[in-house]
């Protein structure tokens, strides 16, 4: 082999090694799944405007939660309590709204999520307990609280202004759920990528000790990201209540696996130091499209859970491999 050929091969391999394929996995996967269902379910209504719109609307709360989880995972922590926060926040909003009106109800719902996030954050940041164990405990604790709030009863949400603003309404012909998604993604992306706070989150997740030495208040960062996650999970609870026009203790309890899958598939490293809000959005839409397609194919709920579990395993494997490089 000539020296010129060897040089070209070396340059090609170097260029290939610089390409981070992991950041493109979610886009390739999204396109592949879309094409698969478009071909196999073209006659079953998959490509209809109504079905594609429903996918976007149904994934709105998951996308909101995924944005919060990007901040948490990027800081090197995890929040398993988001499903319970969704239920508690939706029920708190519904109960307070029924007695005191819409604004107090909204404040109660969002305040519940922020308060739970604050509790999680204090235990993780200042008591120095592992976030996995803390949020696993609060997951069970507030799941019980959600059940006891209304004795397992569903609370109707009948305020037309609330349901229009958070669920069934539209602005300029665009559903309110899509507006909430767009606003959350834009704000989340700008904060994560264009502010000092976002840079500090990434530095904390990449190397907390080095971040502390450089002047970053690591405990405060951990507290803040868990409060962000709690607040966005509460917003997701309001979106569920607005769209379904009711609040129930079961809201959000099956979303945790989907949210984690969307975030990790979207390019956020499980061990911290790297994240993507746009990737989480695409990952959320991909999971929603996958669920929709599997339902149209006639697969059972258990089969859908198996597929999601396999996707999470594959995404975690890629994430950990990327972290080791």
C-alpha positions as CSV (number, residue, x, y, z in Angstrom):
1,X,0.0,0.0,0.0
2,X,1.4,3.4,-1.0
3,X,1.9,6.1,1.6
4,X,-0.7,8.3,-0.1
5,X,-3.3,5.5,0.2
6,X,-2.4,4.9,3.8
7,X,-2.7,8.6,4.4
8,X,-6.2,8.8,2.8
9,X,-7.4,5.8,4.8
10,X,-6.0,7.3,8.0
11,X,-7.7,10.6,7.3
12,X,-10.9,8.8,6.5
13,X,-10.9,6.8,9.7
14,X,-10.0,10.0,11.7
15,X,-13.0,11.8,10.1
16,X,-15.3,8.9,10.8
17,X,-14.1,8.7,14.4
18,X,-15.0,12.4,14.8
19,X,-18.5,11.9,13.7
20,X,-20.7,11.3,16.8
21,X,-23.2,8.8,15.5
22,X,-25.0,8.7,18.8
23,X,-26.4,12.2,18.3
24,X,-28.0,11.1,15.0
25,X,-29.5,7.9,16.3
26,X,-32.8,9.5,17.3
27,X,-33.3,11.1,13.9
28,X,-32.4,8.0,12.0
29,X,-34.7,5.9,14.3
30,X,-37.5,8.4,13.9
31,X,-37.3,8.3,10.1
32,X,-37.0,4.5,10.0
33,X,-40.0,3.9,12.3
34,X,-42.1,6.4,10.3
35,X,-41.3,4.8,7.0
36,X,-41.9,1.3,8.4
37,X,-45.4,2.3,9.7
38,X,-46.1,4.3,6.6
39,X,-45.5,1.3,4.4
40,X,-47.1,-1.4,6.6
41,X,-50.1,0.7,7.9
42,X,-50.7,3.0,5.0
43,X,-54.2,1.5,4.6
44,X,-55.0,1.5,8.3
45,X,-55.1,5.3,8.7
46,X,-51.6,5.9,10.0
47,X,-50.8,8.6,7.5
48,X,-54.0,10.5,7.9
49,X,-53.7,14.1,9.2
50,X,-56.0,13.3,12.1
51,X,-53.8,10.4,13.3
52,X,-50.5,12.3,12.9
53,X,-52.1,15.2,14.8
54,X,-53.2,12.9,17.5
55,X,-49.7,11.6,18.0
56,X,-48.4,15.1,18.5
57,X,-51.2,16.0,20.9
58,X,-50.9,12.8,22.9
59,X,-47.1,13.2,23.4
60,X,-47.3,16.8,24.6
61,X,-47.2,16.0,28.3
62,X,-44.5,13.5,27.8
63,X,-42.4,16.1,25.9
64,X,-42.9,18.6,28.7
65,X,-41.7,16.0,31.3
66,X,-38.8,15.0,29.0
67,X,-37.5,18.5,28.9
68,X,-37.3,18.6,32.7
69,X,-35.6,15.2,32.8
70,X,-32.9,16.4,30.3
71,X,-31.8,19.0,32.9
72,X,-31.8,16.4,35.7
73,X,-29.9,13.7,33.8
74,X,-27.5,16.3,32.4
75,X,-26.6,17.3,36.0
76,X,-25.8,13.6,36.8
77,X,-29.1,12.9,38.7
78,X,-32.4,11.2,38.0
79,X,-36.0,11.9,38.8
80,X,-38.3,8.8,39.1
81,X,-41.1,10.7,40.8
82,X,-42.5,12.6,37.8
83,X,-45.4,10.2,37.3
84,X,-46.6,10.8,40.9
85,X,-46.1,14.5,40.6
86,X,-48.3,14.6,37.5
87,X,-51.2,12.9,39.4
88,X,-50.8,15.0,42.6
89,X,-50.6,18.3,40.7
90,X,-53.6,17.5,38.5
91,X,-55.7,16.5,41.5
92,X,-54.6,19.5,43.5
93,X,-55.5,21.8,40.7
94,X,-58.9,20.1,40.2
95,X,-59.8,20.2,43.9
96,X,-58.8,23.8,44.5
97,X,-60.3,24.9,41.2
98,X,-63.7,23.4,42.2
99,X,-63.7,25.4,45.4
100,X,-61.8,28.6,44.6
101,X,-61.6,29.1,40.9
102,X,-59.1,28.6,38.0
103,X,-56.2,30.8,39.0
104,X,-55.8,29.3,42.5
105,X,-56.2,25.9,41.0
106,X,-53.4,26.5,38.5
107,X,-51.2,27.9,41.3
108,X,-52.0,24.9,43.5
109,X,-51.1,22.4,40.7
110,X,-47.8,24.1,39.8
111,X,-47.0,24.7,43.4
112,X,-47.4,21.1,44.3
113,X,-44.9,20.0,41.6
114,X,-42.4,22.7,42.6
115,X,-42.8,21.7,46.3
116,X,-42.2,18.0,45.6
117,X,-39.2,19.0,43.4
118,X,-37.9,21.1,46.3
119,X,-38.2,18.2,48.7
120,X,-36.3,15.9,46.3
121,X,-33.7,18.6,45.7
122,X,-33.0,19.3,49.4
123,X,-32.6,15.5,50.2
124,X,-30.3,15.0,47.2
125,X,-28.3,18.3,47.3
126,X,-28.0,19.0,51.0
127,X,-28.7,15.7,52.8
128,X,-26.6,14.0,50.1
129,X,-28.9,11.0,49.5
130,X,-28.8,9.3,46.1
131,X,-31.3,10.8,43.7
132,X,-32.3,7.4,42.5
133,X,-33.4,6.3,46.1
134,X,-34.9,9.6,47.0
135,X,-37.1,9.9,43.9
136,X,-38.0,6.2,44.1
137,X,-39.2,6.8,47.6
138,X,-41.2,9.9,46.7
139,X,-42.6,8.1,43.7
140,X,-44.3,5.7,46.1
141,X,-45.0,8.3,48.7
142,X,-46.9,10.7,46.5
143,X,-48.6,7.9,44.5
144,X,-50.2,7.1,47.9
145,X,-51.0,10.8,48.4
146,X,-52.7,11.0,45.0
147,X,-54.8,8.0,45.9
148,X,-55.8,9.5,49.3
149,X,-56.6,13.0,48.0
150,X,-59.9,12.0,46.5
151,X,-60.4,8.4,47.8
152,X,-59.6,7.0,44.3
153,X,-62.4,9.2,42.7
154,X,-62.0,11.1,39.5
155,X,-62.4,14.8,39.8
156,X,-64.1,16.5,36.8
157,X,-62.5,19.7,35.4
158,X,-65.3,21.7,33.9
159,X,-64.0,25.2,33.7
160,X,-64.1,26.0,29.9
161,X,-61.3,28.6,30.2
162,X,-59.0,26.1,31.9
163,X,-59.7,23.2,29.5
164,X,-59.3,25.5,26.5
165,X,-56.0,27.0,27.8
166,X,-54.5,23.6,28.8
167,X,-56.2,21.1,26.6
168,X,-58.9,21.4,24.0
169,X,-58.5,25.0,22.9
170,X,-56.7,26.5,19.9
171,X,-54.9,29.7,19.0
172,X,-54.8,30.8,15.3
173,X,-56.0,27.3,14.4
174,X,-53.2,25.5,16.3
175,X,-54.2,23.4,19.3
176,X,-53.1,24.7,22.7
177,X,-51.2,21.5,23.5
178,X,-48.9,22.2,20.5
179,X,-48.4,25.7,21.6
180,X,-47.4,24.5,25.1
181,X,-45.0,22.0,23.5
182,X,-43.4,24.6,21.2
183,X,-43.0,27.2,24.0
184,X,-41.5,24.6,26.4
185,X,-39.0,23.3,23.8
186,X,-37.9,26.8,22.7
187,X,-37.5,28.1,26.3
188,X,-35.8,24.8,27.4
189,X,-33.4,24.8,24.5
190,X,-32.4,28.4,25.0
191,X,-31.9,28.0,28.7
192,X,-30.0,24.8,28.2
193,X,-27.7,25.9,25.4
194,X,-27.5,29.6,25.6
195,X,-27.2,30.5,29.3
196,X,-24.6,30.2,32.0
197,X,-27.1,28.1,34.0
198,X,-27.2,25.5,31.2
199,X,-23.4,25.4,31.0
200,X,-23.2,24.9,34.8
201,X,-25.7,22.0,34.6
202,X,-23.5,20.3,32.1
203,X,-20.4,20.9,34.1
204,X,-22.0,19.6,37.2
205,X,-23.0,16.4,35.4
206,X,-19.7,15.9,33.7
207,X,-17.5,16.3,36.8
208,X,-19.1,17.7,40.0
209,X,-15.9,18.0,41.9
210,X,-14.2,20.0,39.1
211,X,-17.4,22.1,38.8
212,X,-17.3,22.9,42.5
213,X,-13.6,23.9,42.4
214,X,-14.4,26.2,39.5
215,X,-16.9,28.1,41.6
216,X,-20.2,26.4,40.6
217,X,-22.5,25.9,43.5
218,X,-23.2,22.2,42.8
219,X,-25.8,21.7,45.5
220,X,-27.8,24.6,44.3
221,X,-27.6,23.3,40.7
222,X,-29.0,19.9,41.9
223,X,-31.8,21.5,43.8
224,X,-32.7,23.7,40.9
225,X,-32.8,21.0,38.2
226,X,-35.0,18.8,40.4
227,X,-37.4,21.7,41.0
228,X,-37.5,22.3,37.2
229,X,-38.4,18.7,36.7
230,X,-41.1,18.9,39.4
231,X,-42.5,22.1,37.9
232,X,-42.6,20.7,34.3
233,X,-44.2,17.4,35.5
234,X,-46.9,19.6,37.3
235,X,-47.5,21.4,34.0
236,X,-47.9,18.0,32.3
237,X,-50.5,17.2,34.9
238,X,-52.4,20.3,34.1
239,X,-52.2,19.5,30.4
240,X,-53.6,16.0,31.1
241,X,-56.4,17.4,33.2
242,X,-57.3,20.0,30.6
243,X,-57.3,17.5,27.7
244,X,-59.2,14.8,29.5
245,X,-61.4,17.3,31.4
246,X,-60.8,15.3,34.6
247,X,-58.0,14.5,37.1
248,X,-57.4,11.0,38.5
249,X,-54.7,9.3,40.5
250,X,-53.7,7.2,37.5
251,X,-52.5,10.2,35.5
252,X,-48.8,9.8,34.6
253,X,-48.3,6.5,36.3
254,X,-47.3,4.8,33.0
255,X,-45.2,7.7,31.6
256,X,-41.9,7.2,33.4
257,X,-40.6,4.5,31.0
258,X,-41.7,6.5,28.0
259,X,-40.1,9.7,29.2
260,X,-36.8,8.1,30.1
261,X,-36.7,6.4,26.7
262,X,-37.4,9.6,24.9
263,X,-34.7,11.5,26.7
264,X,-32.0,8.8,26.4
265,X,-32.8,8.0,22.8
266,X,-32.7,11.8,22.2
267,X,-29.0,11.9,23.1
268,X,-28.9,12.8,26.8
269,X,-26.3,10.7,28.6
270,X,-27.5,8.6,31.5
271,X,-24.4,9.6,33.6
272,X,-24.6,13.3,32.9
273,X,-22.6,15.9,31.1
274,X,-24.5,15.9,27.9
275,X,-28.1,16.5,26.9
276,X,-30.4,17.7,24.1
277,X,-33.8,19.3,24.3
278,X,-34.4,19.0,20.6
279,X,-33.4,15.3,20.8
280,X,-35.8,14.8,23.7
281,X,-38.6,16.3,21.5
282,X,-37.8,14.0,18.6
283,X,-37.5,11.0,21.0
284,X,-40.9,11.8,22.5
285,X,-42.5,12.0,19.1
286,X,-40.8,8.8,18.1
287,X,-42.1,7.0,21.2
288,X,-45.6,8.4,20.6
289,X,-45.5,7.3,16.9
290,X,-44.2,3.9,18.0
291,X,-47.1,3.4,20.5
292,X,-49.6,4.6,17.9
293,X,-48.3,2.3,15.2
294,X,-48.2,-0.7,17.5
295,X,-51.8,-0.1,18.5
296,X,-52.9,0.1,14.9
297,X,-51.0,-3.2,14.3
298,X,-53.1,-4.8,17.0
299,X,-50.4,-5.3,19.6
300,X,-51.4,-5.6,23.2
301,X,-50.2,-3.2,26.0
302,X,-47.8,-5.9,27.2
303,X,-46.2,-6.1,23.8
304,X,-45.9,-2.3,23.7
305,X,-44.1,-2.4,27.0
306,X,-41.7,-5.0,25.8
307,X,-40.8,-2.9,22.7
308,X,-40.3,0.2,24.9
309,X,-38.1,-1.8,27.3
310,X,-35.9,-3.0,24.4
311,X,-35.5,0.5,23.1
312,X,-34.5,1.7,26.6
313,X,-31.9,-1.1,26.8
314,X,-30.4,-0.2,23.5
315,X,-30.4,3.5,24.3
316,X,-28.7,3.0,27.7
317,X,-26.1,0.8,26.1
318,X,-25.3,3.5,23.5
319,X,-25.3,6.2,26.2
320,X,-22.9,4.3,28.5
321,X,-20.6,3.5,25.6
322,X,-20.5,7.2,24.6
323,X,-19.7,8.2,28.2
324,X,-16.7,5.7,28.3
325,X,-15.1,7.2,25.2
